[in-house]
């Protein structure tokens, strides 16, 4: 199961695009939307039970303070294609 965050804080149409990508991937994730007023609230328990949690949007680095380290990619994780 993959959880995709969908709420006012997400960019327009990004959650639906992310869900479509995950469902059509070779893993064929069963996607559930999480967020305020959704069937699955965002919680540690919900996220811990998922194979993936995605919060689509963009510009994350632009919102981080200058002192924050650059985001790193986990070498053990392969990108979805």
N, C-alpha and C positions, 0 to 999 in steps of 0.2 A: 504494500500500500504506500502511496505517495500522498503527502499532504501539501496542498498549495494554498498559500495565504491569499485571501481575497477580501479586501476591505477598502475603505476610503484612502488608506495610506499607500495602496498599490497603484501602479500606473494603469491608465485605461487600457483595457483589452489584454494586458500582459498576463494576468492569471489564466485566462482562457487559452492563450497561446502556449503558456507553459504546460497546462494540463494536456493540450493536444499533443505537444512534443513528448511528454512522458507516456501517454497512452499509446502513441504510435512507435515508441522505441522498441528495441528488441526485447526489453524486459517486460513490456506490456503492463505497466503499472496500473493498478486500480486507483484512480485519483479521487481524493475527497478534498473539498474546499474547507479551509479553517479560517476563523476570524470572528469578530464580533457578529452576533446574530446569525451564525451558521450552525449547522447540525453538530459540527465538531468544534468546540472552542479551542483556542490556542492554549495549550497547557503542557507542562513537562511530561505528564503521563501520555498525552496524545502523541507528542513528538517522539517520545521514547519508543512507542509501539510502531512507528513508521519506518520504512526502509529509506525514505527520503523526505525532507522538508524543504520546500522551495518558497522563497519570498521574492517574487519577480518585481522588477522595477529597474532602476538604473541610477547612475550617478553616485554610487555609494562612496567612492573615494572623494568626491567633491564635497561630501557632507562631513567627512572625518576631519578632526583637527590636524593641523600641520605636524604636531608631535606624535601622532598615531603612526605605528609602523604600517608599511604597505601591506595589503592583503597578500597572503601566500597561498599557493596551491598545495594541497596535501599530495606528496609524491605517490601515495598509495591509491589515489582516486583518479580514475580515468574519466575524461569528459564524455557526456552523452553525444552520440552522433546519429 
